[in-house]
């Protein structure tokens, strides 16, 4: 995923989201690609899509990577989901 990471690092979140989407087409259970696409989608203001990706990342990664849980919780908190 080096190209996707480069696009994200350069602030090209559309390109990053598209690249991670391509990775997910190849492997729909790729939790890391779902997490990273979620980050890109969140930067683009697509919170519902980002949340969907975070949910997929949590489901597929389980407890092996707390980043997915943290990203999901941060997104919900930022959007007053717990209010």
Helices and strands as residue ranges (DSSP letters): H 2-9, H 13-26, H 31-43, H 47-61, G 62-64, H 66-78
